[in-house]
Amino acid sequence: MAVGSSDPDLDQPPEADWSIGALLSDLAGELATLIRQEAALFKAELREKFGQLGQGAIALGAGALIVFSGWLVLLAAAVLALATAMAPWLAALIVGVVVLTIGGVLLFVGKKRIDPENLVPRRTLRSLREDKAWIQEQLR
């Protein structure tokens, strides 16, 4: 094409002839465009990931509800099975006490495991104290 054509790329001087100001201005424009594009990509990806997270949470909730329902049916079956050998109220009482005992033990164990005292990273703290002592010794 001839000089003075309508193509904007041909109207600009060759890159070697650009001034530092023009280069910096072009760099700033390109950087702003890149940041906008990266932000748009980040937003789109977050929307997609949150959608997956929501679907996963719904599936987990539905699955937990169905498993719990199955557990209740199994407990009812245990009561009915024991009721063939004893009074139905006694069978229900025995199954209830056993289930409550198992649940109580699991709650106790779970509470012990998440007790703040048990969550302290003791080995790391001991190691950091040893490192501090070593550094202080080296500085003497």
Rosetta silent file (secondary structure, phi, psi, omega in degrees, C-alpha in Angstrom):
SEQUENCE: MAVGSSDPDLDQPPEADWSIGALLSDLAGELATLIRQEAALFKAELREKFGQLGQGAIALGAGALIVFSGWLVLLAAAVLALATAMAPWLAALIVGVVVLTIGGVLLFVGKKRIDPENLVPRRTLRSLREDKAWIQEQLR
SCORE:     score description
SCORE:     0.000 S_00000001
   1 L     0.000  158.060 -177.573    0.000    0.000    0.000 S_00000001
   2 L   -83.867  158.680  176.193    1.056    3.548   -0.531 S_00000001
   3 L   -64.057  140.278 -179.125    2.143    5.955    2.188 S_00000001
   4 L    87.703   13.963  178.600   -0.825    7.874    3.550 S_00000001
   5 L   -73.156  175.552 -177.257   -3.215    4.949    3.147 S_00000001
   6 L   -82.372   -3.782  179.092   -6.135    4.429    5.489 S_00000001
   7 L   -75.233  117.174 -176.605   -4.390    1.532    7.316 S_00000001
   8 H   -63.267  -29.961 -179.785   -3.428    2.897   10.769 S_00000001
   9 H   -67.249  -28.978 -179.009   -0.475    0.508   11.079 S_00000001
  10 H   -83.603  -19.137  179.819    1.103    1.974    7.967 S_00000001
  11 H   -79.207  -16.677 -179.197    0.606    5.565    9.152 S_00000001
  12 L   -86.607  149.635  177.019    2.806    4.974   12.212 S_00000001
  13 L   -68.302  157.625  176.790    6.564    5.229   11.932 S_00000001
  14 L   -56.581  152.590 -175.579    8.538    1.965   12.090 S_00000001
  15 H   -56.194  -33.239 -179.644    9.125    0.739   15.641 S_00000001
  16 H   -64.436  -24.718 -178.287   12.803    1.654   15.464 S_00000001
  17 H   -91.601   -3.897 -177.669   11.777    5.315   14.955 S_00000001
  18 L   -68.473  146.816  175.827    9.392    5.437   17.938 S_00000001
  19 L   -82.453  165.761  178.216   10.321    7.705   20.805 S_00000001
  20 H   -60.687  -40.325  179.606   10.668    6.414   24.356 S_00000001
  21 H   -61.673  -42.353  179.600    7.454    8.239   25.258 S_00000001
  22 H   -66.342  -40.404  178.449    5.555    6.557   22.447 S_00000001
  23 H   -63.307  -44.464  179.814    6.950    3.162   23.456 S_00000001
  24 H   -65.784  -39.145  177.836    5.993    3.704   27.092 S_00000001
  25 H   -63.449  -43.885  178.551    2.537    4.922   26.078 S_00000001
  26 H   -64.302  -42.101  178.665    2.053    1.857   23.879 S_00000001
  27 H   -62.086  -42.354  179.417    3.339   -0.399   26.671 S_00000001
  28 H   -63.586  -42.614  178.257    0.923    1.177   29.161 S_00000001
  29 H   -63.193  -44.910  179.077   -1.980    0.682   26.771 S_00000001
  30 H   -64.765  -39.116  179.613   -1.043   -2.937   26.112 S_00000001
  31 H   -65.847  -41.817  178.449   -0.567   -3.572   29.829 S_00000001
  32 H   -63.294  -41.441  177.889   -3.990   -2.097   30.629 S_00000001
  33 H   -63.182  -43.889  179.204   -5.572   -4.285   27.936 S_00000001
  34 H   -61.275  -42.901 -179.469   -3.777   -7.352   29.281 S_00000001
  35 H   -64.735  -42.913  178.051   -4.937   -6.630   32.824 S_00000001
  36 H   -61.261  -42.937 -179.490   -8.554   -6.169   31.662 S_00000001
  37 H   -66.257  -41.047  179.027   -8.409   -9.430   29.713 S_00000001
  38 H   -65.854  -39.478  178.385   -6.888  -11.314   32.647 S_00000001
  39 H   -64.824  -40.676  178.284   -9.527   -9.888   35.012 S_00000001
  40 H   -64.757  -41.812  177.474  -12.291  -10.950   32.617 S_00000001
  41 H   -62.952  -42.861  179.593  -10.803  -14.443   32.369 S_00000001
  42 H   -60.766  -44.984  179.440  -10.518  -14.614   36.159 S_00000001
  43 H   -63.046  -44.294 -179.224  -14.175  -13.601   36.607 S_00000001
  44 H   -63.695  -41.717 -179.615  -15.361  -16.105   34.014 S_00000001
  45 H   -67.429  -39.366  177.558  -13.319  -18.883   35.582 S_00000001
  46 H   -62.776  -42.277  177.881  -14.580  -18.023   39.070 S_00000001
  47 H   -59.104  -43.580  179.893  -18.183  -18.122   37.832 S_00000001
  48 H   -63.872  -45.318 -178.061  -17.532  -21.552   36.333 S_00000001
  49 H   -67.110  -39.315  177.882  -15.823  -22.863   39.471 S_00000001
  50 H   -67.198  -33.116  174.978  -18.551  -21.516   41.780 S_00000001
  51 H   -63.724  -43.762  177.308  -21.127  -23.170   39.550 S_00000001
  52 H   -63.726  -40.923  179.788  -19.290  -26.469   39.907 S_00000001
  53 H   -62.016  -43.617  178.782  -19.020  -25.916   43.646 S_00000001
  54 H   -63.124  -43.632  178.453  -22.757  -25.298   43.906 S_00000001
  55 H   -63.701  -40.852  178.546  -23.581  -28.394   41.876 S_00000001
  56 H   -64.770  -40.807  179.252  -21.201  -30.457   43.985 S_00000001
  57 H   -64.751  -40.558  178.284  -22.705  -29.151   47.223 S_00000001
  58 H   -63.714  -43.734  179.429  -26.206  -29.984   46.012 S_00000001
  59 H   -63.828  -41.354  178.306  -25.110  -33.493   45.014 S_00000001
  60 H   -64.199  -43.676  179.092  -23.396  -34.008   48.387 S_00000001
  61 H   -62.437  -45.029  179.075  -26.446  -32.780   50.279 S_00000001
  62 H   -63.855  -42.365  178.919  -28.800  -34.993   48.289 S_00000001
  63 H   -63.187  -42.145  179.145  -26.493  -37.978   48.711 S_00000001
  64 H   -63.840  -40.373  178.905  -26.204  -37.402   52.461 S_00000001
  65 H   -63.846  -41.984 -179.943  -29.975  -37.167   52.774 S_00000001
  66 H   -68.286  -41.450  177.952  -30.469  -40.410   50.857 S_00000001
  67 H   -63.309  -42.119  178.336  -27.775  -42.214   52.876 S_00000001
  68 H   -62.319  -40.658  177.507  -29.362  -40.988   56.112 S_00000001
  69 H   -61.754  -41.932  176.965  -32.751  -42.232   54.920 S_00000001
  70 H   -62.759  -39.576  178.053  -31.219  -45.621   54.184 S_00000001
  71 H   -61.300  -42.442  178.712  -29.660  -45.686   57.643 S_00000001
  72 H   -63.673  -38.178  177.768  -33.067  -45.029   59.202 S_00000001
  73 H   -65.493  -40.609  177.902  -34.595  -47.873   57.190 S_00000001
  74 H   -63.747  -38.857  176.846  -31.818  -50.210   58.357 S_00000001
  75 H   -64.589  -40.300  177.528  -32.484  -49.213   61.960 S_00000001
  76 H   -63.777  -38.683  177.851  -36.189  -49.903   61.463 S_00000001
  77 H   -64.527  -38.363  177.771  -35.294  -53.296   59.994 S_00000001
  78 H   -64.304  -41.806  177.702  -33.148  -54.036   63.061 S_00000001
  79 H   -61.917  -46.130 -179.644  -36.058  -53.128   65.331 S_00000001
  80 H   -63.720  -37.105  178.955  -38.430  -55.344   63.323 S_00000001
  81 H   -66.037  -44.040  178.243  -35.959  -58.220   63.388 S_00000001
  82 H   -68.222  -29.719 -178.425  -35.556  -57.999   67.168 S_00000001
  83 H   -65.548  -17.380  176.705  -39.314  -57.636   67.559 S_00000001
  84 L   -74.376  -21.141 -178.104  -39.723  -61.248   66.369 S_00000001
  85 L  -105.537  -13.368 -177.757  -37.841  -62.389   69.474 S_00000001
  86 L  -152.009 -178.140  179.519  -39.145  -59.885   72.051 S_00000001
  87 L   -65.018  139.374 -177.858  -41.692  -57.154   72.599 S_00000001
  88 H   -56.473  -38.803  179.572  -41.523  -54.452   69.884 S_00000001
  89 H   -63.920  -36.867  179.230  -41.033  -51.655   72.406 S_00000001
  90 H   -69.535  -39.406  177.390  -38.062  -53.497   73.920 S_00000001
  91 H   -61.612  -44.862  178.755  -36.539  -54.093   70.474 S_00000001
  92 H   -63.981  -39.167  178.784  -36.866  -50.375   69.652 S_00000001
  93 H   -63.488  -45.412 -179.344  -35.360  -49.462   73.028 S_00000001
  94 H   -62.993  -48.373 -179.934  -32.343  -51.755   72.525 S_00000001
  95 H   -61.667  -42.618  179.199  -31.650  -50.490   68.984 S_00000001
  96 H   -61.121  -43.992  179.948  -32.059  -46.876   70.173 S_00000001
  97 H   -65.479  -42.517  178.701  -29.650  -47.311   73.085 S_00000001
  98 H   -61.838  -46.385 -179.186  -27.036  -49.018   70.891 S_00000001
  99 H   -64.655  -42.566  178.013  -27.260  -46.279   68.231 S_00000001
 100 H   -63.647  -37.696  178.236  -27.114  -43.501   70.843 S_00000001
 101 H   -64.334  -47.488  178.500  -24.082  -45.133   72.469 S_00000001
 102 H   -60.832  -44.849  178.353  -22.230  -45.390   69.151 S_00000001
 103 H   -61.425  -41.993  178.613  -23.172  -41.786   68.333 S_00000001
 104 H   -62.573  -43.110  178.239  -22.035  -40.574   71.756 S_00000001
 105 H   -62.661  -43.999  179.311  -18.658  -42.294   71.425 S_00000001
 106 H   -63.566  -40.125  176.891  -18.156  -40.788   67.951 S_00000001
 107 H   -63.355  -42.334  178.991  -19.078  -37.316   69.245 S_00000001
 108 H   -62.536  -47.111  179.627  -16.634  -37.673   72.142 S_00000001
 109 H   -63.552  -43.031  179.217  -13.808  -38.821   69.873 S_00000001
 110 H   -62.923  -41.037  178.882  -14.555  -36.058   67.360 S_00000001
 111 H   -64.093  -40.638  178.655  -14.600  -33.393   70.064 S_00000001
 112 H   -62.857  -39.001 -176.911  -11.243  -34.597   71.389 S_00000001
 113 H   -70.786  -29.466 -178.905   -9.716  -34.460   67.913 S_00000001
 114 L  -102.235    9.286  176.123  -10.787  -30.871   67.258 S_00000001
 115 L   -60.897  130.580 -177.548   -9.971  -29.585   70.747 S_00000001
 116 H   -53.568  -33.967  179.420   -7.771  -26.479   70.284 S_00000001
 117 H   -62.470  -35.300 -179.006   -5.176  -27.944   72.653 S_00000001
 118 H   -81.472  -11.634 -177.929   -4.746  -30.937   70.351 S_00000001
 119 H   -94.751   -1.609  179.129   -4.437  -28.755   67.234 S_00000001
 120 L   -69.277  128.237  179.873   -1.312  -26.892   68.393 S_00000001
 121 L   -77.482   79.396 -172.776    1.608  -27.736   66.053 S_00000001
 122 H   -62.275  -43.369 -178.949    3.962  -28.757   68.860 S_00000001
 123 H   -63.308  -40.578  179.433    6.764  -30.188   66.701 S_00000001
 124 H   -65.638  -44.189  178.691    6.880  -27.052   64.558 S_00000001
 125 H   -61.660  -41.811  178.380    6.933  -24.798   67.624 S_00000001
 126 H   -62.581  -43.181  179.842    9.724  -26.877   69.183 S_00000001
 127 H   -63.931  -40.032  178.477   11.690  -26.710   65.937 S_00000001
 128 H   -65.561  -38.594  176.914   11.216  -22.939   65.725 S_00000001
 129 H   -63.594  -41.688  178.021   12.438  -22.541   69.304 S_00000001
 130 H   -63.735  -41.063  178.059   15.505  -24.632   68.469 S_00000001
 131 H   -63.476  -41.599  178.906   16.132  -22.525   65.354 S_00000001
 132 H   -62.065  -44.560  179.369   15.812  -19.325   67.393 S_00000001
 133 H   -62.933  -40.739 -179.800   18.288  -20.634   69.979 S_00000001
 134 H   -64.897  -42.750  179.787   20.719  -21.667   67.239 S_00000001
 135 H   -64.331  -42.711  178.814   20.497  -18.241   65.558 S_00000001
 136 H   -63.202  -37.910  178.600   21.033  -16.465   68.870 S_00000001
 137 H   -66.769  -38.023 -179.707   24.056  -18.690   69.529 S_00000001
 138 H   -69.262  -29.253 -178.717   25.485  -17.920   66.086 S_00000001
 139 H   -79.012  -13.379  179.935   25.091  -14.163   66.656 S_00000001
 140 L   -78.464    0.000    0.000   27.158  -14.270   69.871 S_00000001
